[in-house]
Amino acid sequence: MSEVKLRMPQVTDGVALNHLVAASPPLDGNSVYCNLLQCGHFAGTGVAAEHNGELVGFVSGYQLPGQPHVWFVWQVVVAEQARGQGLAKKMLKHVLARPALAGVRHIHTSITPGNQASHATFASLAKDLNCPVSASPWLESDIHFAGLHDPEHLIDVGPFKIQ
Ligand SMILES: CC(C)(COP(=O)(O)OP(=O)(O)OC[C@H]1O[C@@H](n2cnc3c(N)ncnc32)[C@H](O)[C@@H]1OP(=O)(O)O)[C@@H](O)C(=O)NCCC(=O)NCCS
């Protein structure tokens, strides 16, 4: 895919993000309102990827309350036509390179056990950052989702130090 531009999310990306996530199973959809907050309040810890004016990728996240050395990645999404070209990892590294995140030492994210693409993305990122990656049970299907959702494992990438 020709030139994909990475830029700061804007509140006006909310609806396009909502549509991109809806078209990208197994991601859970959020309300447009929630997407607007991700794009607005949490713009500094997220990134938008654009191709020919179309949103083709997005990373949403935030620094854990009280633990600013942990960047929690809420969702990573890449449009189907843009997958397999390194965009997910490029977006994650782009955010990590921001001066405001210079103190980040760990990435946390949660992944359903069957999401191989997501596991592979964070394992590959850990390799590039030369740090360990681990997975542990976090949100249980019965206890936290009333049996309506697969369990979510907590992935910990780190510790690492950004140059
Ligand atoms: C997961 C997702 C974001 C990956 O995006 P992508 O841009 O294709 O990923 P990248 O090209 O950066 O690949 C990163 C690494 O993961 C590997 N990978 C990506 N997709 C894979 C797949 N389906 N199966 C196996 N490995 C895969 C790549 O080979 C690469 O490894 P390498 O660096 O060792 O070559 C994308 O498939 C997606 O949006 N899926 C639907 C939504 C989702 O599940 N999001 C993650 C949950 S937060």
Ligand as a Chemical Component Dictionary entry (heavy atoms), coordinates in Angstrom:
data_LIG
# 
_chem_comp.id                   LIG 
_chem_comp.type                 NON-POLYMER 
_chem_comp.pdbx_formal_charge   0 
_chem_comp.three_letter_code    LIG 
# 
loop_
_chem_comp_atom.comp_id 
_chem_comp_atom.atom_id 
_chem_comp_atom.alt_atom_id 
_chem_comp_atom.type_symbol 
_chem_comp_atom.charge 
_chem_comp_atom.model_Cartn_x 
_chem_comp_atom.model_Cartn_y 
_chem_comp_atom.model_Cartn_z 
_chem_comp_atom.pdbx_ordinal 
LIG C1  C1  C 0 -3.892 -7.692  14.672 1  
LIG C2  C2  C 0 -3.716 -6.636  13.572 2  
LIG C3  C3  C 0 -3.822 -5.259  14.229 3  
LIG C4  C4  C 0 -2.311 -6.813  12.959 4  
LIG O1  O1  O 0 -2.102 -5.749  12.011 5  
LIG P1  P1  P 0 -0.965 -5.822  10.876 6  
LIG O2  O2  O 0 -0.669 -4.428  10.433 7  
LIG O3  O3  O 0 -1.346 -6.804  9.833  8  
LIG O4  O4  O 0 0.286  -6.392  11.708 9  
LIG P2  P2  P 0 1.818  -6.249  11.308 10 
LIG O5  O5  O 0 1.947  -6.320  9.809  11 
LIG O6  O6  O 0 2.412  -5.050  11.988 12 
LIG O7  O7  O 0 2.435  -7.579  11.904 13 
LIG C5  C5  C 0 3.086  -7.620  13.159 14 
LIG C6  C6  C 0 3.612  -9.045  13.371 15 
LIG O8  O8  O 0 2.514  -9.919  13.623 16 
LIG C7  C7  C 0 2.486  -10.975 12.643 17 
LIG N1  N1  N 0 1.096  -11.197 12.240 18 
LIG C8  C8  C 0 0.185  -10.237 11.887 19 
LIG N2  N2  N 0 -0.980 -10.831 11.548 20 
LIG C9  C9  C 0 -0.797 -12.172 11.701 21 
LIG C10 C10 C 0 -1.628 -13.301 11.513 22 
LIG N3  N3  N 0 -2.907 -13.176 11.080 23 
LIG N4  N4  N 0 -1.120 -14.533 11.789 24 
LIG C11 C11 C 0 0.143  -14.677 12.224 25 
LIG N5  N5  N 0 1.003  -13.627 12.420 26 
LIG C12 C12 C 0 0.527  -12.406 12.153 27 
LIG C13 C13 C 0 3.296  -10.455 11.475 28 
LIG O9  O9  O 0 3.872  -11.511 10.736 29 
LIG C14 C14 C 0 4.335  -9.606  12.168 30 
LIG O10 O10 O 0 5.399  -10.410 12.653 31 
LIG P3  P3  P 0 6.932  -10.142 12.177 32 
LIG O11 O11 O 0 7.195  -8.692  12.583 33 
LIG O12 O12 O 0 7.704  -11.135 12.963 34 
LIG O13 O13 O 0 6.953  -10.329 10.697 35 
LIG C15 C15 C 0 -4.773 -6.799  12.437 36 
LIG O14 O14 O 0 -4.741 -8.126  11.974 37 
LIG C16 C16 C 0 -6.190 -6.471  12.883 38 
LIG O15 O15 O 0 -6.602 -5.315  12.876 39 
LIG N6  N6  N 0 -6.967 -7.530  13.256 40 
LIG C17 C17 C 0 -8.364 -7.347  13.669 41 
LIG C18 C18 C 0 -8.459 -6.605  14.982 42 
LIG C19 C19 C 0 -7.653 -7.215  16.110 43 
LIG O16 O16 O 0 -7.713 -8.412  16.362 44 
LIG N7  N7  N 0 -6.847 -6.354  16.821 45 
LIG C20 C20 C 0 -5.983 -6.763  17.910 46 
LIG C21 C21 C 0 -6.679 -6.791  19.205 47 
LIG S1  S1  S 0 -6.258 -5.394  20.253 48 
# 
loop_
_chem_comp_bond.comp_id 
_chem_comp_bond.atom_id_1 
_chem_comp_bond.atom_id_2 
_chem_comp_bond.value_order 
_chem_comp_bond.pdbx_ordinal 
LIG C1  C2  SING 1  
LIG C2  C3  SING 2  
LIG C2  C4  SING 3  
LIG C2  C15 SING 4  
LIG C4  O1  SING 5  
LIG O1  P1  SING 6  
LIG P1  O2  DOUB 7  
LIG P1  O3  SING 8  
LIG P1  O4  SING 9  
LIG O4  P2  SING 10 
LIG P2  O5  DOUB 11 
LIG P2  O6  SING 12 
LIG P2  O7  SING 13 
LIG O7  C5  SING 14 
LIG C5  C6  SING 15 
LIG C6  O8  SING 16 
LIG C6  C14 SING 17 
LIG O8  C7  SING 18 
LIG C7  N1  SING 19 
LIG C7  C13 SING 20 
LIG N1  C8  SING 21 
LIG N1  C12 SING 22 
LIG C8  N2  DOUB 23 
LIG N2  C9  SING 24 
LIG C9  C10 SING 25 
LIG C9  C12 DOUB 26 
LIG C10 N3  SING 27 
LIG C10 N4  DOUB 28 
LIG N4  C11 SING 29 
LIG C11 N5  DOUB 30 
LIG N5  C12 SING 31 
LIG C13 O9  SING 32 
LIG C13 C14 SING 33 
LIG C14 O10 SING 34 
LIG O10 P3  SING 35 
LIG P3  O11 DOUB 36 
LIG P3  O12 SING 37 
LIG P3  O13 SING 38 
LIG C15 O14 SING 39 
LIG C15 C16 SING 40 
LIG C16 O15 DOUB 41 
LIG C16 N6  SING 42 
LIG N6  C17 SING 43 
LIG C17 C18 SING 44 
LIG C18 C19 SING 45 
LIG C19 O16 DOUB 46 
LIG C19 N7  SING 47 
LIG N7  C20 SING 48 
LIG C20 C21 SING 49 
LIG C21 S1  SING 50 
# 
